[in-house]
Amino acid sequence: MDANTLIFGSMTVISLAIFFYLGQFKASTKQTERDDRISWSERNFSIGKILLYSLVLIGGIVLVSQFL
């Protein structure tokens, strides 16, 4: 094993350990029971709009990269 494997492997293990440690804490009721919460049950964007926006974005990136 080389140094890159050891460094990035240890960074991965440490990051996962921190993620799972912090994941066990729950938000307080002051945060979860607010009046101005986002309603996740209704869609603001349809799948078609998201697809259209992503196609336009990718097409723009391709056009810009062709001219540079």
C-alpha positions in Angstrom: 0.0 0.0 0.0 1.2 3.4 -0.9 0.8 6.7 1.0 -2.2 7.8 -1.0 -4.1 4.7 0.0 -3.3 5.1 3.7 -4.1 8.9 3.8 -7.4 8.8 1.8 -8.4 5.5 3.4 -8.0 6.9 6.8 -9.8 10.1 5.8 -12.7 7.9 4.6 -12.9 5.9 7.8 -12.7 9.0 10.0 -15.4 10.8 8.0 -17.7 7.8 8.2 -17.1 7.5 11.9 -18.0 11.2 12.4 -21.0 11.0 10.1 -22.5 8.0 12.0 -21.7 9.5 15.4 -23.4 12.8 14.6 -26.3 10.9 12.9 -27.5 9.5 16.2 -28.6 13.0 17.4 -32.1 14.1 16.8 -33.3 17.7 16.2 -35.1 19.3 19.0 -38.9 19.8 19.0 -38.3 23.6 18.7 -36.8 22.8 15.2 -39.2 20.1 14.1 -42.5 21.6 15.3 -42.2 25.1 13.6 -45.0 26.9 11.9 -43.0 27.9 8.8 -41.8 24.4 7.9 -41.3 23.4 4.3 -44.1 21.1 3.1 -42.3 18.2 1.5 -45.5 16.5 0.5 -46.2 18.9 -2.4 -44.0 19.2 -5.5 -42.8 22.6 -6.6 -41.1 21.2 -9.7 -42.3 18.5 -11.9 -40.1 15.8 -13.3 -40.5 17.2 -16.8 -39.2 20.6 -15.7 -36.2 19.1 -13.9 -35.4 17.1 -17.0 -35.8 20.1 -19.2 -33.6 22.3 -17.0 -30.9 19.7 -16.8 -30.9 19.2 -20.6 -30.6 22.9 -21.2 -27.7 23.1 -18.6 -25.9 20.2 -20.2 -26.4 21.6 -23.7 -25.1 25.0 -22.6 -22.0 23.4 -21.0 -21.4 21.4 -24.3 -21.7 24.5 -26.4 -19.4 26.6 -24.2 -16.8 23.8 -24.2 -17.0 23.5 -28.0 -16.2 27.2 -28.5 -13.3 27.4 -25.9 
